[in-house]
Amino acid sequence: MKSKTMNKLLLSAFVSLLLLPSCDTIKTIKMINDGEVEQKEFNVTIPFEYRLGLIVLKVTISGEEYDFLLDTGAPNVLSEKLAQKLELDNITEQNVGDSQGESDDLGFTTIEKLSIGGIHFLNTGAAIADLSLSKDVACLKVDGLVGSNLMKRAIWKFDYQNQLITITSSLDSLNLPISTQKVSFSTEFVTKRPLLNIKLNDVKEKKITIDLGSNGDIILSKDTYDALMEKHSSIAQARSYGSAASGLYGMGEIDSSYITHYVKVPNVSFGDISLENTIVMFTDKTSSTIGTDFFKNYDLVMNWFTKEMLLVEKEKYDNSTLSTLGFVHSNQENRLIVSKLYENNKSLELGDQILTINDVNYAELSEGQWCDILENELSEKEKEEISIRILRDGKELSYTLKKIDLL
């Protein structure tokens, strides 16, 4: 069995509206929920591109084509640059939070027509955000996000293996096999992001976001971890401390008290899906989500009309092992910094600046170099052993790190 490393920096552009009673709130809710599809019947298949393990597709606005990230965990978003180009002003403002618990006031506007594969989505609401605030989101090089408030107007099939998306008004047109597995979901009130309930052995957690804007696996809450350990304290687990996840507003804070638990859960189930000996991450800060590292193993259909997720297995999902070199890095003010440490680490400390890895120089980290690191998943691509040189308290130190199986 091939060991799965867990050194990847997790990216989630997941955003949620933090609603307070006001006239602007009522306007925002109406704007996000408005919209329609111009065609009554449609069925198109378009290609998509992988960027950082996420789906990027082409959209057309005002006769020009743009790259958008597809994100079921968010409403539509336009970059500030694109909104200015389209001369779209803020109609309302609303406080918006990201996956790392950070929040800010964002403007909201209406896009008169946004087309995907010749399907015209009319009068759909969108937030306007600075997509350069997160160095990781900036590496996606997208002009906006296609979110759930638009996606709810159609049925979407994702063929991850062939990198194709089918957008249709009819489920029958997809000719799904008898072996298709079904998972019911509910939707969040405003943005209509899809939410499912999950069961870990005999412990449940509700309202997990089906998040195609996250390149992670299954990430759940600290409360669920506590409940699971109370009943099943002998389950195999490991842990790390520090933060290496990024949201719309950037990296989470590097905090040694921020603990992530990795638990090999004997049975994980939701709907018709049942997984054995699956490693689940539990945190006390990021949102509970299931991301593309899980869904890429299936042909996935999202149907907001019936509130069902349909999955056709293409590859066996296997997240039963955890091997690591002991650290995760992040970009902090254009320096490559150790931002998360696993319990097998005996050498590094949080905040160490990485100068070289296997003699590759990272002392002055450029934007392009950081994006290459993310795209190539630097730590995961390395062999079983690496040499690393770091700067700590003004002193340069060198270590040899060996990959260790923690679970």
Beta strands, then each sheet from edge to edge (+ up, - down):
strand 1: 10-11
strand 2: 15-17
strand 3: 36-37
strand 4: 43-47
strand 5: 49-51
strand 6: 54-61
strand 7: 64-70
strand 8: 77-79
strand 9: 92-98
strand 10: 103-116
strand 11: 119-129
strand 12: 144-146
strand 13: 155-159
strand 14: 164-168
strand 15: 181-184
strand 16: 186-187
strand 17: 194-200
strand 18: 203-210
strand 19: 218-221
strand 20: 237-242
strand 21: 245-247
strand 22: 250-251
strand 23: 259-270
strand 24: 273-283
strand 25: 289-290
strand 26: 298-303
strand 27: 308-313
strand 28: 323-324
strand 29: 327-332
strand 30: 335-342
strand 31: 353-357
strand 32: 360-361
strand 33: 385-392
strand 34: 395-402
strand 35: 404-405
sheet 1: 1+ 21+ 22-
sheet 2: 2+ 9- 10+ 11- 3+
sheet 3: 2+ 9- 10+ 11- 8- 12+ 7+ 6- 5+
sheet 4: 4+ 14- 13+ 26- 27+ 15-
sheet 5: 16+ 17- 18+ 25+ 19- 24- 23+ 20- 30+ 29-
sheet 6: 28+ 35-
sheet 7: 32+ 31- 33+ 34-
end
